[in-house]
């Protein structure tokens, strides 16, 4: 059973890997411009797995920022993963071991979280491990290529690569939105609110990760209050 789940996760990880390969290519260019070597940038992608956090760190390195400033900036930028981790902890079976939970927590990304949370039953950690095995090397390889040869490509080609993951996000939300009008409404409201907050000066100054947290907590709480999920009634015991 573990091998079957792992293999299934690897298959799901292939399109994630391809998307990561394209997007992290542009991240590698940012790392090179900040003065990092290909080895340093690639190691960062193996250890962090967060595009916004890495981009913020590389930008701060380029401006010769301090370690404390970098740590705080990365914490704020990546804070949304705390919410995702809490959600995944409820999705995992109670029998999941601590080392398995820690391994899953090491590689919580938007895309793998989306695929994991879409599982109809309890999440198998081996399914997640399969995704990690394929997706994480793609992220690191893209960073390496971007650092090594990124500046050779035309700017318009590099810009086009940065939209590679949006198609995968659509593939995650569209099937669920077609099945549920509530989910469709929540997705539409989320997009509208995100656009609105990005145009309001007070919120536009916040880090993107902070805005995502505000939107996620606010809309999910509202949806939970207005459209609670009906739990199945427990089977009655013998008469």
Residue frames as a rotation matrix with the C-alpha (Angstrom) as fourth column:
UNK 1
0.565 0.825 0.000 0.00
0.825 -0.565 0.000 0.00
0.000 0.000 -1.000 0.00
UNK 2
0.426 -0.490 -0.761 2.83
0.148 -0.792 0.593 2.43
-0.892 -0.365 -0.265 0.84
UNK 3
-0.643 -0.717 0.268 4.55
0.346 0.040 0.937 1.71
-0.683 0.695 0.222 -2.48
UNK 4
-0.170 0.682 0.711 1.29
0.979 0.037 0.198 2.26
0.108 0.730 -0.674 -4.38
UNK 5
0.787 0.465 -0.405 0.71
0.546 -0.831 0.108 5.62
-0.286 -0.306 -0.908 -2.70
UNK 6
0.040 -0.872 -0.487 4.33
0.110 -0.481 0.870 6.64
-0.993 -0.088 0.077 -3.28
UNK 7
-0.685 -0.284 0.670 4.11
0.639 0.207 0.741 5.80
-0.350 0.936 0.040 -6.98
UNK 8
0.278 0.874 0.399 0.84
0.947 -0.319 0.037 7.68
0.159 0.367 -0.916 -7.32
UNK 9
0.695 -0.091 -0.713 2.44
0.288 -0.873 0.392 10.70
-0.658 -0.479 -0.581 -5.68
UNK 10
-0.421 -0.907 -0.011 5.34
0.274 -0.138 0.952 10.55
-0.865 0.397 0.307 -8.11
UNK 11
-0.389 0.355 0.850 2.94
0.918 0.079 0.387 10.65
0.070 0.931 -0.357 -11.06
UNK 12
0.726 0.682 -0.087 1.19
0.687 -0.717 0.120 13.68
0.019 -0.147 -0.989 -9.59
UNK 13
0.417 -0.648 -0.638 4.60
0.262 -0.586 0.767 15.27
-0.870 -0.487 -0.075 -8.97
UNK 14
-0.268 -0.568 0.778 5.61
0.901 0.138 0.411 15.21
-0.340 0.812 0.475 -12.66
UNK 15
0.291 0.379 0.879 3.54
0.723 -0.689 0.058 18.26
0.627 0.618 -0.474 -13.78
UNK 16
0.969 -0.015 -0.245 4.51
0.176 -0.654 0.736 20.05
-0.171 -0.757 -0.631 -10.56
UNK 17
0.155 -0.987 0.047 8.15
0.572 0.128 0.810 19.38
-0.805 -0.098 0.584 -11.36
UNK 18
-0.205 -0.201 0.958 7.78
0.966 -0.197 0.166 20.80
0.155 0.960 0.234 -14.87
UNK 19
0.720 0.525 0.454 6.10
0.428 -0.851 0.305 23.91
0.546 -0.025 -0.837 -13.51
UNK 20
0.819 -0.477 -0.319 8.80
0.187 -0.303 0.934 24.33
-0.543 -0.825 -0.159 -10.88
UNK 21
-0.018 -0.880 0.475 11.52
0.875 0.217 0.433 23.90
-0.484 0.423 0.766 -13.48
UNK 22
0.042 0.107 0.993 10.18
0.795 -0.606 0.032 26.87
0.606 0.788 -0.110 -15.44
UNK 23
0.860 0.409 0.306 9.42
0.164 -0.788 0.593 29.18
0.484 -0.460 -0.745 -12.50
UNK 24
0.753 -0.612 -0.241 12.62
0.294 -0.016 0.956 28.54
-0.589 -0.791 0.168 -10.53
UNK 25
0.121 -0.691 0.712 14.60
0.985 -0.006 -0.173 29.35
0.124 0.722 0.680 -13.67
UNK 26
0.372 0.083 0.924 13.75
0.207 -0.978 0.005 33.02
0.905 0.189 -0.381 -13.15
UNK 27
0.996 -0.039 0.077 14.61
-0.082 -0.165 0.983 32.66
-0.026 -0.986 -0.167 -9.46
UNK 28
0.447 -0.885 0.128 18.06
0.815 0.462 0.350 31.44
-0.369 -0.053 0.928 -10.45
UNK 29
0.070 -0.376 0.924 18.61
0.694 -0.647 -0.316 34.59
0.717 0.663 0.216 -12.49
UNK 30
0.759 0.263 0.595 17.73
-0.208 -0.769 0.605 36.67
0.617 -0.583 -0.529 -9.42
UNK 31
0.885 -0.462 -0.046 20.21
0.252 0.394 0.884 34.65
-0.390 -0.794 0.466 -7.35
UNK 32
0.167 -0.860 0.483 22.98
0.985 0.121 -0.124 35.19
0.048 0.496 0.867 -9.90
UNK 33
0.203 -0.025 0.979 22.33
0.311 -0.946 -0.089 38.92
0.929 0.322 -0.185 -9.99
UNK 34
0.928 0.148 0.342 22.58
-0.271 -0.360 0.893 38.92
0.255 -0.921 -0.294 -6.17
UNK 35
0.131 -0.987 0.094 26.09
-0.937 -0.154 -0.314 37.44
0.325 -0.047 -0.945 -6.43
UNK 36
0.344 0.037 0.938 25.33
-0.583 0.792 0.182 33.81
-0.736 -0.610 0.294 -5.48
UNK 37
-0.730 -0.605 -0.318 27.07
-0.653 0.481 0.585 30.94
-0.201 0.635 -0.746 -7.18
UNK 38
-0.122 0.687 -0.716 25.13
-0.652 0.488 0.580 28.13
0.748 0.538 0.389 -8.87
UNK 39
-0.524 -0.130 -0.842 25.94
0.397 0.837 -0.376 25.81
0.754 -0.531 -0.387 -5.94
UNK 40
-0.978 0.126 -0.167 24.74
0.095 -0.441 -0.892 28.32
-0.186 -0.888 0.419 -3.33
UNK 41
-0.493 0.839 -0.229 21.50
-0.870 -0.479 0.120 29.08
-0.009 0.258 0.966 -5.17
UNK 42
-0.134 0.416 -0.899 20.74
-0.380 0.817 0.435 25.41
0.915 0.400 0.048 -5.81
UNK 43
-0.751 -0.189 -0.633 21.39
0.467 0.526 -0.711 24.49
0.467 -0.829 -0.307 -2.17
UNK 44
-0.883 0.470 0.010 18.99
-0.380 -0.700 -0.605 27.25
-0.277 -0.538 0.796 -1.12
UNK 45
-0.187 0.852 -0.489 16.27
-0.904 0.045 0.425 25.76
0.384 0.521 0.762 -3.33
UNK 46
-0.321 0.024 -0.947 16.82
0.103 0.995 -0.010 22.32
0.942 -0.100 -0.322 -1.80
UNK 47
-0.797 -0.146 -0.586 16.47
0.570 0.138 -0.810 23.70
0.199 -0.980 -0.027 1.73
UNK 48
-0.859 0.433 -0.272 13.79
-0.231 -0.803 -0.549 26.40
-0.457 -0.409 0.790 1.40
UNK 49
-0.721 0.592 0.360 11.28
0.689 0.558 0.462 25.43
0.073 0.581 -0.811 -1.34
UNK 50
0.306 0.820 -0.484 9.52
0.754 -0.519 -0.402 28.81
-0.581 -0.242 -0.777 -1.31
UNK 51
-0.002 -0.331 0.943 9.75
0.928 -0.352 -0.122 31.14
0.372 0.876 0.308 -4.27
UNK 52
0.695 0.329 0.639 8.56
0.157 -0.937 0.312 34.30
0.702 -0.116 -0.703 -2.49
UNK 53
0.929 -0.364 -0.070 10.83
0.041 -0.086 0.995 33.70
-0.369 -0.927 -0.065 0.51
UNK 54
0.161 -0.913 0.374 13.84
0.854 0.319 0.410 32.93
-0.494 0.253 0.832 -1.64
UNK 55
0.174 -0.048 0.984 13.23
0.762 -0.626 -0.165 35.94
0.624 0.778 -0.072 -3.87
UNK 56
0.923 0.195 0.331 12.97
-0.048 -0.795 0.605 38.19
0.381 -0.575 -0.724 -0.82
UNK 57
0.704 -0.709 -0.031 16.18
0.272 0.228 0.935 36.72
-0.656 -0.667 0.354 0.61
UNK 58
0.033 -0.709 0.704 18.08
0.991 0.117 0.070 37.09
-0.132 0.695 0.706 -2.67
UNK 59
0.460 0.206 0.863 16.92
0.452 -0.891 -0.028 40.69
0.764 0.404 -0.504 -2.99
UNK 60
0.988 -0.094 0.122 18.08
-0.152 -0.478 0.865 41.41
-0.023 -0.873 -0.487 0.55
UNK 61
0.405 -0.893 0.194 21.44
0.664 0.434 0.609 39.75
-0.629 -0.118 0.769 -0.14
UNK 62
0.105 -0.336 0.936 21.86
0.911 -0.344 -0.226 42.02
0.398 0.877 0.270 -3.17
UNK 63
0.557 0.167 0.813 21.25
-0.018 -0.977 0.213 45.05
0.830 -0.134 -0.541 -0.95
UNK 64
-0.472 -0.856 -0.210 23.67
0.118 0.175 -0.978 43.69
0.874 -0.486 0.018 1.70
UNK 65
0.397 0.708 0.584 21.03
-0.605 -0.276 0.746 43.31
0.690 -0.650 0.319 4.39
UNK 66
-0.478 -0.596 0.645 21.74
-0.872 0.229 -0.433 41.74
0.110 -0.769 -0.629 7.79
UNK 67
-0.886 0.068 -0.458 21.00
0.047 0.997 0.056 38.19
0.460 0.028 -0.887 8.99
UNK 68
-0.726 0.644 -0.243 18.30
0.350 0.042 -0.936 39.24
-0.592 -0.764 -0.256 11.43
UNK 69
-0.303 0.601 -0.740 16.55
-0.692 -0.673 -0.263 41.33
-0.655 0.432 0.620 8.81
UNK 70
-0.591 0.020 -0.807 16.68
-0.689 0.508 0.517 38.40
0.420 0.861 -0.286 6.40
UNK 71
-0.937 0.232 -0.262 15.28
0.324 0.859 -0.397 35.99
0.133 -0.457 -0.879 8.98
UNK 72
-0.507 0.781 -0.364 12.36
0.083 -0.376 -0.923 38.30
-0.858 -0.499 0.126 9.82
UNK 73
-0.311 0.363 -0.879 11.61
-0.879 -0.461 0.121 39.04
-0.362 0.810 0.462 6.17
UNK 74
-0.755 -0.017 -0.656 11.61
-0.376 0.830 0.412 35.34
0.537 0.558 -0.633 5.26
UNK 75
-0.880 0.447 -0.157 9.39
0.394 0.508 -0.766 34.53
-0.263 -0.736 -0.623 8.27
UNK 76
-0.300 0.797 -0.525 6.78
-0.298 -0.601 -0.742 37.10
-0.906 -0.066 0.418 7.25
UNK 77
-0.366 0.104 -0.925 6.92
-0.929 -0.101 0.356 36.19
-0.056 0.989 0.133 3.57
UNK 78
-0.668 0.011 -0.744 6.50
-0.251 0.938 0.239 32.46
0.701 0.346 -0.623 4.23
UNK 79
-0.817 0.314 0.483 4.02
-0.504 0.017 -0.864 32.75
-0.280 -0.949 0.144 7.12
UNK 80
0.105 0.926 -0.362 1.17
-0.992 0.124 0.028 31.39
0.070 0.356 0.932 4.98
UNK 81
-0.229 -0.247 -0.942 2.78
-0.352 0.923 -0.156 27.96
0.907 0.296 -0.298 5.17
UNK 82
-0.956 -0.012 0.294 1.91
-0.290 0.207 -0.934 27.87
-0.050 -0.978 -0.201 8.87
UNK 83
-0.087 0.996 0.028 -1.76
-0.859 -0.061 -0.508 27.82
-0.504 -0.068 0.861 7.87
UNK 84
0.272 0.141 -0.952 -1.15
-0.792 0.594 -0.138 25.14
0.546 0.792 0.273 5.27
UNK 85
-0.700 -0.613 -0.366 0.75
-0.272 0.703 -0.657 23.01
0.660 -0.361 -0.659 7.77
UNK 86
-0.719 0.518 0.464 -2.09
-0.521 0.040 -0.853 23.24
-0.460 -0.854 0.241 10.28
UNK 87
0.290 0.866 -0.408 -4.52
-0.932 0.158 -0.326 22.14
-0.218 0.475 0.853 7.59
UNK 88
0.050 -0.351 -0.935 -2.33
-0.590 0.745 -0.311 19.24
0.806 0.567 -0.170 6.51
UNK 89
-0.880 -0.402 0.255 -1.89
-0.426 0.427 -0.798 18.10
0.211 -0.810 -0.546 10.10
UNK 90
-0.233 0.888 0.397 -5.65
-0.659 0.156 -0.736 17.56
-0.715 -0.434 0.549 10.25
UNK 91
0.464 0.388 -0.796 -5.62
-0.880 0.306 -0.364 15.78
0.103 0.869 0.483 6.89
UNK 92
-0.463 -0.728 -0.506 -3.04
-0.595 0.678 -0.431 13.21
0.657 0.101 -0.747 7.95
UNK 93
0.399 0.585 -0.706 -4.17
0.092 0.740 0.666 10.05
0.912 -0.331 0.241 9.70
UNK 94
0.750 -0.090 0.656 -3.78
-0.644 -0.328 0.691 10.05
0.153 -0.940 -0.304 13.51
UNK 95
0.855 -0.429 0.291 -1.49
0.280 0.854 0.438 7.03
-0.437 -0.293 0.851 13.08
UNK 96
0.717 -0.616 0.326 1.02
0.187 -0.281 -0.941 9.09
0.672 0.736 -0.087 11.07
UNK 97
0.374 -0.661 -0.651 4.40
0.927 0.245 0.285 9.02
-0.029 -0.710 0.704 12.81
UNK 98
0.647 -0.149 -0.748 6.24
0.202 -0.913 0.356 12.14
-0.736 -0.381 -0.560 13.97
UNK 99
-0.433 -0.898 -0.085 9.11
0.124 -0.153 0.981 11.77
-0.893 0.414 0.177 11.50
UNK 100
-0.421 0.375 0.826 6.59
0.906 0.209 0.367 11.46
-0.035 0.903 -0.428 8.66
UNK 101
0.699 0.697 -0.159 4.80
0.702 -0.712 -0.032 14.64
-0.136 -0.089 -0.987 9.77
UNK 102
0.330 -0.663 -0.672 8.11
0.034 -0.703 0.711 16.49
-0.943 -0.258 -0.209 10.02
UNK 103
-0.648 -0.581 0.493 9.13
0.465 0.211 0.860 15.34
-0.603 0.786 0.133 6.53
UNK 104
0.068 0.763 0.643 5.83
0.984 -0.159 0.084 16.52
0.166 0.627 -0.761 5.07
UNK 105
0.792 0.271 -0.547 6.22
0.456 -0.859 0.234 19.83
-0.406 -0.434 -0.804 6.93
UNK 106
-0.174 -0.952 -0.251 9.67
0.332 -0.297 0.895 20.33
-0.927 0.072 0.368 5.43
UNK 107
-0.951 -0.213 0.222 8.23
0.257 -0.152 0.954 20.57
-0.170 0.965 0.199 1.92
UNK 108
0.067 0.991 -0.113 4.90
0.748 -0.125 -0.651 22.34
-0.660 -0.041 -0.750 2.25
UNK 109
-0.948 -0.290 -0.133 4.43
0.120 -0.711 0.693 24.30
-0.296 0.641 0.709 -0.97
UNK 110
-0.360 0.863 -0.354 1.35
-0.738 -0.496 -0.457 25.87
-0.570 0.097 0.816 -2.53
UNK 111
-0.132 0.301 -0.944 1.15
-0.902 0.358 0.240 23.30
0.410 0.884 0.225 -5.33
UNK 112
-0.715 -0.165 -0.679 1.76
0.019 0.967 -0.255 20.13
0.699 -0.195 -0.688 -3.30
UNK 113
-0.881 0.473 0.008 -0.57
-0.079 -0.129 -0.989 21.43
-0.467 -0.871 0.151 -0.60
UNK 114
-0.241 0.824 -0.512 -3.28
-0.933 -0.343 -0.112 21.92
-0.268 0.451 0.852 -3.23
UNK 115
-0.188 0.124 -0.974 -2.93
-0.582 0.785 0.212 18.35
0.791 0.606 -0.076 -4.49
UNK 116
-0.893 -0.215 -0.394 -2.73
0.161 0.666 -0.729 16.91
0.419 -0.714 -0.560 -0.97
UNK 117
-0.784 0.621 0.012 -5.74
-0.291 -0.350 -0.890 18.74
-0.548 -0.701 0.455 0.40
UNK 118
-0.179 0.726 -0.664 -7.80
-0.979 -0.066 0.192 17.59
0.095 0.684 0.723 -2.61
UNK 119
-0.868 -0.158 -0.470 -7.47
-0.147 0.987 -0.060 13.97
0.474 0.016 -0.881 -1.48
UNK 120
0.039 0.998 0.058 -10.95
-0.424 -0.036 0.905 12.64
0.905 -0.060 0.421 -0.63
UNK 121
0.774 0.186 -0.606 -9.73
0.374 0.639 0.673 10.49
0.512 -0.747 0.425 2.27
UNK 122
0.794 -0.577 -0.192 -6.96
0.017 -0.295 0.955 10.78
-0.608 -0.761 -0.224 4.85
UNK 123
0.698 -0.613 -0.370 -3.69
-0.662 -0.355 -0.660 11.94
0.273 0.706 -0.653 3.32
UNK 124
0.864 -0.499 -0.062 -1.05
0.500 0.839 0.217 9.23
-0.056 -0.219 0.974 3.06
UNK 125
0.563 -0.715 -0.415 2.40
-0.329 -0.654 0.681 10.62
-0.758 -0.247 -0.603 3.92
UNK 126
-0.287 -0.697 0.657 3.87
0.376 0.549 0.747 8.32
-0.881 0.461 0.104 1.27
UNK 127
0.469 0.502 0.727 1.70
0.881 -0.210 -0.423 9.99
-0.060 0.839 -0.541 -1.37
UNK 128
0.977 -0.142 -0.160 3.24
-0.125 -0.986 0.113 13.29
-0.174 -0.090 -0.981 -0.30
UNK 129
0.172 -0.969 0.175 6.72
-0.130 0.154 0.980 11.76
-0.976 -0.192 -0.099 -0.25
UNK 130
0.018 -0.108 0.994 6.20
0.868 0.495 0.038 10.69
-0.496 0.862 0.102 -3.86
UNK 131
0.865 0.318 0.389 5.36
0.470 -0.786 -0.401 14.25
0.178 0.530 -0.829 -4.89
UNK 132
0.770 -0.616 -0.165 8.38
-0.354 -0.628 0.693 15.57
-0.531 -0.475 -0.702 -3.02
UNK 133
0.114 -0.783 0.611 10.73
0.335 0.609 0.719 13.08
-0.935 0.123 0.332 -4.68
UNK 134
0.025 -0.037 0.999 9.84
0.998 0.051 -0.023 14.38
-0.050 0.998 0.038 -8.14
UNK 135
0.792 0.452 0.409 8.94
0.510 -0.859 -0.038 18.02
0.335 0.238 -0.912 -7.53
UNK 136
0.822 -0.454 -0.343 11.79
0.033 -0.563 0.826 19.18
-0.568 -0.690 -0.448 -5.29
UNK 137
-0.172 -0.917 0.360 14.61
0.614 0.186 0.767 18.21
-0.770 0.353 0.531 -7.69
UNK 138
0.130 0.292 0.948 12.76
0.956 -0.292 -0.041 20.13
0.264 0.911 -0.317 -10.42
UNK 139
0.972 0.232 -0.022 12.76
0.225 -0.910 0.347 23.27
0.061 -0.342 -0.938 -8.28
UNK 140
0.453 -0.876 -0.163 16.47
0.038 -0.164 0.986 22.93
-0.891 -0.453 -0.041 -7.52
UNK 141
-0.194 -0.532 0.824 17.39
0.842 0.340 0.418 22.08
-0.503 0.775 0.382 -11.12
UNK 142
0.540 0.469 0.699 15.52
0.766 -0.618 -0.177 25.10
0.348 0.631 -0.693 -12.46
UNK 143
0.942 -0.245 -0.229 17.37
-0.056 -0.789 0.612 27.34
-0.330 -0.564 -0.757 -10.01
UNK 144
0.097 -0.963 0.250 20.69
0.317 0.268 0.910 25.83
-0.943 -0.009 0.332 -11.08
UNK 145
-0.089 -0.082 0.993 19.95
0.992 0.081 0.095 26.36
-0.088 0.993 0.075 -14.77
UNK 146
0.823 0.464 0.329 18.74
0.491 -0.871 0.000 29.91
0.287 0.162 -0.944 -14.18
UNK 147
0.743 -0.617 -0.260 21.90
-0.118 -0.502 0.857 30.75
-0.659 -0.606 -0.446 -12.24
UNK 148
-0.085 -0.858 0.506 24.15
0.424 0.429 0.798 29.11
-0.902 0.283 0.327 -14.82
UNK 149
-0.775 -0.218 0.593 22.67
0.620 -0.077 0.781 30.12
-0.125 0.973 0.194 -18.19
UNK 150
0.096 0.968 -0.233 19.67
0.854 -0.200 -0.480 32.30
-0.511 -0.153 -0.846 -17.40
UNK 151
0.132 -0.070 -0.989 21.10
-0.072 -0.996 0.061 35.57
-0.989 0.064 -0.136 -18.65
UNK 152
-0.876 -0.447 0.179 21.57
0.107 0.182 0.977 34.04
-0.470 0.876 -0.112 -22.10
UNK 153
-0.342 0.836 0.428 17.82
0.937 0.340 0.085 33.84
-0.075 0.430 -0.900 -22.77
UNK 154
-0.609 0.226 0.760 15.84
0.180 -0.894 0.409 36.86
0.772 0.386 0.504 -24.04
UNK 155
-0.952 0.212 0.221 13.91
-0.290 -0.397 -0.871 38.77
-0.096 -0.893 0.440 -21.37
UNK 156
-0.139 0.976 -0.166 10.51
-0.979 -0.110 0.170 38.00
0.148 0.186 0.971 -22.93
UNK 157
0.008 0.073 -0.997 11.21
-0.192 0.979 0.070 34.25
0.981 0.191 0.021 -22.79
UNK 158
-0.857 -0.380 -0.349 12.18
0.276 0.234 -0.932 34.45
0.436 -0.895 -0.096 -19.12
UNK 159
-0.736 0.643 0.210 9.03
-0.657 -0.605 -0.449 36.45
-0.162 -0.469 0.868 -18.37
UNK 160
0.060 0.786 -0.615 6.88
-0.809 0.399 0.431 33.84
0.585 0.472 0.660 -20.11
UNK 161
-0.412 -0.293 -0.863 8.35
0.119 0.922 -0.370 31.05
0.903 -0.255 -0.345 -17.99
UNK 162
-0.975 -0.075 0.211 7.16
-0.184 -0.270 -0.945 32.74
0.127 -0.960 0.249 -14.79
UNK 163
-0.203 0.973 0.111 3.49
-0.977 -0.193 -0.094 31.97
-0.070 -0.127 0.989 -15.54
UNK 164
-0.591 -0.133 -0.796 4.02
-0.459 0.866 0.196 28.23
0.663 0.481 -0.573 -15.84
UNK 165
-0.967 0.132 -0.218 2.37
0.251 0.643 -0.724 27.28
0.045 -0.755 -0.655 -12.53
UNK 166
-0.617 0.782 -0.084 -0.87
-0.676 -0.582 -0.452 29.19
-0.402 -0.222 0.888 -13.04
UNK 167
-0.172 0.533 -0.828 -2.17
-0.757 0.466 0.458 26.47
0.631 0.706 0.323 -15.33
UNK 168
-0.627 -0.118 -0.770 -1.61
0.256 0.902 -0.347 23.89
0.736 -0.414 -0.536 -12.61
UNK 169
-0.936 0.344 -0.074 -3.48
-0.055 -0.350 -0.935 25.98
-0.348 -0.871 0.347 -10.04
UNK 170
-0.314 0.853 -0.417 -6.42
-0.949 -0.291 0.119 26.16
-0.020 0.433 0.901 -12.43
UNK 171
-0.270 0.159 -0.950 -6.32
-0.335 0.909 0.247 22.38
0.903 0.385 -0.193 -12.78
UNK 172
-0.902 -0.093 -0.421 -6.62
0.344 0.434 -0.833 22.12
0.260 -0.896 -0.360 -8.98
UNK 173
-0.791 0.567 -0.229 -9.52
-0.129 -0.521 -0.844 24.53
-0.597 -0.638 0.485 -8.41
UNK 174
-0.566 0.606 -0.559 -11.66
-0.809 -0.280 0.517 24.12
0.157 0.745 0.648 -11.55
UNK 175
-0.544 0.410 -0.732 -12.82
0.091 0.896 0.435 20.49
0.834 0.170 -0.524 -10.94
UNK 176
-0.699 0.271 -0.662 -13.77
0.709 0.145 -0.690 21.29
-0.091 -0.952 -0.293 -7.34
UNK 177
-0.779 0.402 -0.480 -15.48
-0.290 -0.911 -0.292 24.54
-0.555 -0.088 0.827 -8.38
UNK 178
-0.629 0.555 -0.545 -17.54
-0.579 0.133 0.804 22.68
0.518 0.821 0.238 -11.00
UNK 179
-0.502 0.409 -0.762 -18.83
0.491 0.860 0.139 20.27
0.713 -0.305 -0.632 -8.35
UNK 180
-0.084 0.412 -0.907 -19.68
0.975 -0.154 -0.161 22.87
-0.206 -0.898 -0.388 -5.71
UNK 181
0.416 0.313 0.854 -21.24
0.538 -0.841 0.046 26.30
0.733 0.440 -0.519 -6.13
UNK 182
0.971 -0.097 -0.218 -19.91
0.152 -0.454 0.878 27.24
-0.184 -0.886 -0.426 -2.70
UNK 183
0.133 -0.988 0.080 -16.32
0.652 0.148 0.743 26.54
-0.746 -0.047 0.664 -3.74
UNK 184
-0.093 -0.103 0.990 -16.89
0.940 -0.338 0.053 28.42
0.329 0.936 0.128 -7.00
UNK 185
0.781 0.460 0.423 -18.17
0.298 -0.869 0.395 31.40
0.549 -0.183 -0.815 -5.04
UNK 186
0.788 -0.547 -0.282 -15.28
0.230 -0.165 0.959 31.28
-0.571 -0.821 -0.004 -2.57
UNK 187
-0.111 -0.852 0.512 -12.76
0.900 0.133 0.416 31.17
-0.422 0.507 0.752 -5.44
UNK 188
0.129 0.241 0.962 -14.42
0.758 -0.650 0.061 34.12
0.640 0.721 -0.267 -7.19
UNK 189
0.964 0.251 0.087 -14.58
0.126 -0.720 0.683 36.16
0.235 -0.647 -0.725 -3.98
UNK 190
0.508 -0.845 -0.169 -10.95
0.510 0.138 0.849 35.34
-0.694 -0.517 0.501 -3.17
UNK 191
-0.222 -0.581 0.783 -9.79
0.975 -0.148 0.166 36.54
0.019 0.800 0.600 -6.58
UNK 192
0.407 0.475 0.780 -11.82
0.503 -0.830 0.243 39.73
0.763 0.293 -0.576 -6.28
UNK 193
0.988 -0.045 -0.148 -10.64
0.114 -0.430 0.895 40.53
-0.104 -0.902 -0.420 -2.76
UNK 194
0.223 -0.972 0.075 -7.02
0.767 0.222 0.602 39.79
-0.602 -0.076 0.795 -3.71
UNK 195
-0.186 -0.232 0.955 -7.23
0.875 -0.480 0.054 42.22
0.446 0.846 0.293 -6.61
UNK 196
0.704 0.547 0.452 -8.92
0.276 -0.798 0.536 44.82
0.654 -0.252 -0.713 -4.42
UNK 197
0.859 -0.401 -0.318 -6.36
0.290 -0.131 0.948 44.63
-0.422 -0.907 0.004 -1.61
UNK 198
-0.036 -0.928 0.371 -3.49
0.936 0.099 0.338 44.85
-0.350 0.359 0.865 -4.09
UNK 199
-0.138 0.053 0.989 -4.90
0.687 -0.714 0.134 48.17
0.714 0.698 0.062 -5.34
UNK 200
0.899 0.419 0.130 -5.50
0.175 -0.613 0.770 49.72
0.402 -0.670 -0.624 -1.89
UNK 201
0.232 -0.909 0.346 -2.33
-0.408 -0.413 -0.814 51.54
0.883 0.047 -0.467 -0.76
UNK 202
0.247 -0.112 0.963 -2.62
-0.968 0.008 0.249 50.44
-0.035 -0.994 -0.106 2.89
UNK 203
0.697 0.096 0.710 -2.73
-0.216 0.973 0.081 46.73
-0.684 -0.209 0.699 1.97
UNK 204
0.932 -0.360 -0.041 -0.55
0.034 0.200 -0.979 46.99
0.361 0.911 0.199 -1.14
UNK 205
0.246 -0.881 0.404 2.39
-0.820 -0.412 -0.398 47.88
0.517 -0.233 -0.824 1.11
UNK 206
0.448 -0.037 0.893 2.07
-0.668 0.650 0.362 44.55
-0.594 -0.759 0.266 2.95
UNK 207
-0.717 -0.697 -0.006 4.11
-0.573 0.585 0.575 41.56
-0.397 0.415 -0.818 1.89
UNK 208
-0.308 0.610 -0.730 2.31
-0.752 0.314 0.580 39.27
0.583 0.728 0.361 -0.55
UNK 209
-0.633 0.012 -0.774 2.43
0.291 0.930 -0.224 36.42
0.717 -0.367 -0.592 1.96
UNK 210
-0.921 0.303 -0.245 0.76
0.140 -0.329 -0.934 38.60
-0.363 -0.894 0.261 4.61
UNK 211
-0.462 0.783 -0.416 -2.04
-0.876 -0.475 0.079 39.54
-0.136 0.401 0.906 2.22
UNK 212
-0.370 0.290 -0.883 -2.58
-0.358 0.832 0.424 35.88
0.857 0.473 -0.204 1.41
UNK 213
-0.852 0.027 -0.523 -2.89
0.461 0.513 -0.725 35.07
0.249 -0.858 -0.449 5.11
UNK 214
-0.782 0.583 -0.220 -5.45
-0.313 -0.672 -0.671 37.84
-0.539 -0.456 0.708 5.67
UNK 215
-0.286 0.683 -0.672 -7.50
-0.928 -0.022 0.373 36.72
0.240 0.730 0.640 2.67
UNK 216
-0.527 0.024 -0.850 -7.27
-0.083 0.993 0.079 33.03
0.846 0.112 -0.521 3.57
UNK 217
-0.911 0.151 -0.385 -8.27
0.410 0.225 -0.884 33.46
-0.047 -0.963 -0.267 7.21
UNK 218
-0.695 0.652 -0.302 -11.02
-0.477 -0.733 -0.484 35.98
-0.538 -0.192 0.821 6.50
UNK 219
-0.217 0.642 -0.735 -12.73
-0.930 0.094 0.356 34.24
0.298 0.761 0.577 3.58
UNK 220
-0.568 -0.012 -0.823 -12.33
0.004 1.000 -0.018 30.70
0.823 -0.013 -0.568 4.93
UNK 221
-0.938 0.254 -0.236 -13.78
0.249 0.021 -0.968 31.76
-0.241 -0.967 -0.083 8.29
UNK 222
-0.486 0.792 -0.369 -16.69
-0.751 -0.594 -0.288 33.47
-0.447 0.138 0.884 6.56
UNK 223
-0.259 0.356 -0.898 -17.34
-0.717 0.552 0.426 30.45
0.647 0.754 0.112 4.34
UNK 224
-0.813 -0.093 -0.576 -17.20
0.240 0.846 -0.476 28.11
0.531 -0.525 -0.665 7.35
UNK 225
-0.835 0.524 -0.164 -19.80
-0.022 -0.330 -0.944 30.20
-0.549 -0.785 0.287 9.20
UNK 226
-0.244 0.774 -0.584 -22.13
-0.878 -0.432 -0.206 30.66
-0.412 0.462 0.785 6.24
UNK 227
0.480 0.362 -0.799 -21.75
-0.742 0.653 -0.150 27.24
0.468 0.665 0.582 4.63
UNK 228
-0.106 -0.549 0.829 -20.72
-0.887 0.429 0.170 24.71
-0.449 -0.718 -0.532 7.31
UNK 229
-0.527 -0.146 -0.837 -19.89
-0.590 0.772 0.237 21.20
0.612 0.618 -0.493 6.14
UNK 230
0.463 0.783 0.415 -22.52
-0.872 0.317 0.374 18.78
0.161 -0.534 0.830 7.34
UNK 231
-0.660 -0.718 0.223 -20.94
-0.751 0.643 -0.153 15.90
-0.034 -0.268 -0.963 9.18
UNK 232
-0.292 0.532 -0.795 -22.31
-0.272 0.750 0.603 12.44
0.917 0.392 -0.074 8.63
UNK 233
0.389 0.526 0.757 -24.52
-0.885 -0.016 0.465 11.28
0.256 -0.851 0.459 11.43
UNK 234
-0.694 -0.668 0.268 -22.99
-0.719 0.657 -0.226 8.57
-0.025 -0.350 -0.936 13.52
UNK 235
-0.333 0.559 -0.760 -24.54
-0.221 0.737 0.639 5.20
0.917 0.381 -0.122 12.99
UNK 236
0.266 0.518 0.813 -26.91
-0.919 -0.119 0.377 4.36
0.292 -0.847 0.444 15.77
UNK 237
-0.801 -0.561 0.211 -25.93
-0.598 0.732 -0.325 1.51
0.027 -0.387 -0.922 18.05
UNK 238
-0.763 0.491 -0.421 -28.00
0.244 0.821 0.516 -1.63
0.599 0.291 -0.746 18.23
UNK 239
-0.074 0.840 0.538 -31.56
-0.578 -0.475 0.663 -1.19
0.813 -0.262 0.520 19.41
